[in-house]
Amino acid sequence: MTVPPGLPSLSPMNRETALATLTPAYAEALRLRDEGADHATIARQLALPVEAVPNLLELAQAKLDTLLALPAGEVD
């Protein structure tokens, strides 16, 4: 079904679009994790203490999940 012109799309945002709206650190952390990087590698890549990585990933995933639940076009 095609959305009539002038009406917002109600389809969910795709993952790559959602990742692009995150801060660079959140997006990179999630991409690295998805590629199989361990916490030490993510910490090195982002110049963070390794202890910060679990919390960073948790926050990044929560933000990504929120974005993926929104209809496309509803990101501020």
Contact map, one row per residue, 1 for C-alpha under 8 A:
1110000000000000000000000000000000000000000000000000000000000000000000000000
1111000000000000000000000000000000000000000000000000000000000000000000000000
1111101110000000000000000000000000000000000000000000000000000000000000000000
0111111000000000000000000000000000000000000000000000000000000000000000000000
0011111000000000000000000000000000000000000000000000000000000000000000000000
0001111100000000000000000000000000000000000000000000000000000000000000000000
0011111110000000000000000000000000000000000000000000000000000000000000000000
0010011111000000000000000000000000000000000000000000000000000000000000011000
0010001111100000000000000000000000000000000000000000000000000000000000111000
0000000111110000000000000000000000000000000000000000000000000000000000110000
0000000011111000000000000000000000000000000000000000000000000000000000110000
0000000001111100000000000000000000000000000000000000000000000000000111110000
0000000000111110110000000000000000000000000000000000000000000000001111111000
0000000000011111110000000000000000000000000000000000000000000000000100000000
0000000000001111111000000000000000000000000000000000000000000000000100000000
0000000000000111111100000000000000000000000000000000000000000000000000000000
0000000000001111111110000000000000000000000000000000000000000000000000000000
0000000000001111111111000000000000000000000000000000000000000001001100000000
0000000000000011111111000010000000000000000000000000000000000001000000000000
0000000000000001111111100010000000000000000000000000000000000000000000000000
0000000000000000111111100000000000000000000000000000000000000000000000000000
0000000000000000011111110110000000000000000000000000000000010011000000000000
0000000000000000000111111110000000000000000000000000000000000000000000000000
0000000000000000000001111111000000000000000000000000000000000000000000000000
0000000000000000000000111111100000000000000001000000000000000000000000000000
0000000000000000000001111111110000000000000000000000000110110000000000000000
0000000000000000001101111111111000000000000000000000000000010000000000000000
0000000000000000000000011111111100000000000000000000000000000000000000000000
0000000000000000000000001111111110000000010001000000000110010000000000000000
0000000000000000000000000111111111000000000000000000000010011000000000000000
0000000000000000000000000011111111100000000000000000000000000000000000000000
0000000000000000000000000001111111111000010000000000000000000000000000000000
0000000000000000000000000000111111111100010000000000000000000000000000000000
0000000000000000000000000000011111111000000000000000000000000000000000000000
0000000000000000000000000000001111111000000000000000000000000000000000000000
0000000000000000000000000000000111111100000000000000000000000000000000000000
0000000000000000000000000000000111111110110000000000000000000000000000000000
0000000000000000000000000000000010011111110000000000000000000000000000000000
0000000000000000000000000000000000001111111000000100110000000000000000000000
0000000000000000000000000000000000000111111100000100000000000000000000000000
0000000000000000000000000000000000001111111110000000000000000000000000000000
0000000000000000000000000000100110001111111111000100100000000000000000000000
0000000000000000000000000000000000000011111111111101100000000000000000000000
0000000000000000000000000000000000000001111111111100000000000000000000000000
0000000000000000000000000000000000000000111111110000000000000000000000000000
0000000000000000000000001000100000000000011111110000000000000000000000000000
0000000000000000000000000000000000000000001111111000000000000000000000000000
0000000000000000000000000000000000000000001111111101100000000000000000000000
0000000000000000000000000000000000000000001100111111100000000000000000000000
0000000000000000000000000000000000000011011100011111100000000000000000000000
0000000000000000000000000000000000000000000000001111110000000000000000000000
0000000000000000000000000000000000000000001000011111111100000000000000000000
0000000000000000000000000000000000000010011000011111111110000000000000000000
0000000000000000000000000000000000000010000000000011111111000000000000000000
0000000000000000000000000000000000000000000000000001111111100000000000000000
0000000000000000000000000100100000000000000000000001111111110000000000000000
0000000000000000000000000100110000000000000000000000111111111000000000000000
0000000000000000000000000000000000000000000000000000011111111100000000000000
0000000000000000000000000100000000000000000000000000001111111110000000000000
0000000000000000000001000110110000000000000000000000000111111111000000000000
0000000000000000000000000000010000000000000000000000000011111111100000000000
0000000000000000000000000000000000000000000000000000000001111111110000000000
0000000000000000000001000000000000000000000000000000000000111111111000000000
0000000000000000011001000000000000000000000000000000000000011111111100000000
0000000000000000000000000000000000000000000000000000000000001111111110000000
0000000000000000000000000000000000000000000000000000000000000111111111000000
0000000000001000010000000000000000000000000000000000000000000011111111000010
0000000000011110010000000000000000000000000000000000000000000001111111100000
0000000000011000000000000000000000000000000000000000000000000000111111100000
0000000000011000000000000000000000000000000000000000000000000000011111110110
0000000011111000000000000000000000000000000000000000000000000000000111111100
0000000111111000000000000000000000000000000000000000000000000000000001111110
0000000110001000000000000000000000000000000000000000000000000000000000111110
0000000000000000000000000000000000000000000000000000000000000000000001111111
0000000000000000000000000000000000000000000000000000000000000000001001011111
0000000000000000000000000000000000000000000000000000000000000000000000000111
